[in-house]
Amino acid sequence: MKVLLLGGAGDMAVEALRELNRNAAEVKLVTIVDLNVPKAQETIAKLGLSYPTEVIGHDITDREWLVGQAKTHDVVLGFAGPFYVMEKYCAGVCIEAKTPYVSISDDYDAFLETLTLDEEAKKAKVKILTGFGNSPGITQMLARKGYNSRDMCRRINVNWAAGSNESVGATNLMHLFHIFNGTTLQTFRGKEMPVNTGEGRKMVEFPYPMGWLPVYYTGHAESVSLPRNLPGLEEATLHGGVQPPYIVQLVKSLSKTGMFKTHERRKKAANFFHRIDSIFTGGGLDKSVGRVDVYGVDEGKAVYRYYTYIGHIAQLTAFPAVQAAWWLTKGKFKGKDGGVYSAERILDQPDEFLSELIGRGLEIYYYE
């Protein structure tokens, strides 16, 4: 397998490089594209990888160049954000190159924009797997598992929370500022409607040591992907939060000033706050969590199940993407046509995929 890794010097991609080493004998080459070449080379040296690597410091917005690179690889792994800027572009490049694509994209608007390429991907016979990370990604697999477990599924509520002491870069801060700015879409009583991000506060119990935490409407992709792929849902919601809780309140307050109104403003703010990241990391946990609650009817009785997971955010995000890349190159998705796929759409039966993730060391729990 020859892998083109976009954004390969980032914190999330480091775990992808490490996880690819699990099957190093089958990896012919990993080409890492990142403008920060010294950091990428330093990372490779520290990891002691057993497969061949190449680092290229090229601007991936050079479309003609990127198409050429994608054509010489078996799969492209997308770790280059922010995804509300990059996802549709990268997916389009892979469709043109006729090379499958797997990303960790998490923005709801990025998902909707990339979904417009579905017919184009189908004609090109290229599979675009968008959002194969933590949330979205694992959350959607668990939602599909719960959906499959009853005669009629009516309601799915997805919740996530990030520990502020996790190692993340400036791009992740841009994402945080984006998902708590403006509006997103949620489904209630079978109707999709806009809601203000940062509202809809509720308390959710997550696995220890996160415990109870307030979460809010946020702009992740699950609330728009689930109703489009799981027929019959009357409600599909997505709430997110950060531990400690004051961080969300701070971000919401700054958002009201217009600081995060445009991408350029978010970029400047992220670069600034990343230099003084103690404002976000003080008192925080170094774990992230997710919870999916599923309600429906089975054999004429109301049923309820929920699923949780906990781990370091880089592993939770990178492992599903790496595993999806393996599945693509091994032909495990050969029964699916080309197209743009979220996790719950391409994994009709997610149990095997989830079991493999647990085998990789992720803590995922079923309460059924």
Summary of the structure (lengths in Angstrom):
residues: 368
radius of gyration: 19.4
end to end distance: 37.6
largest distance: 60.9
contacts: 1334
relative contact order: 0.16
helix: 42%
strand: 27%
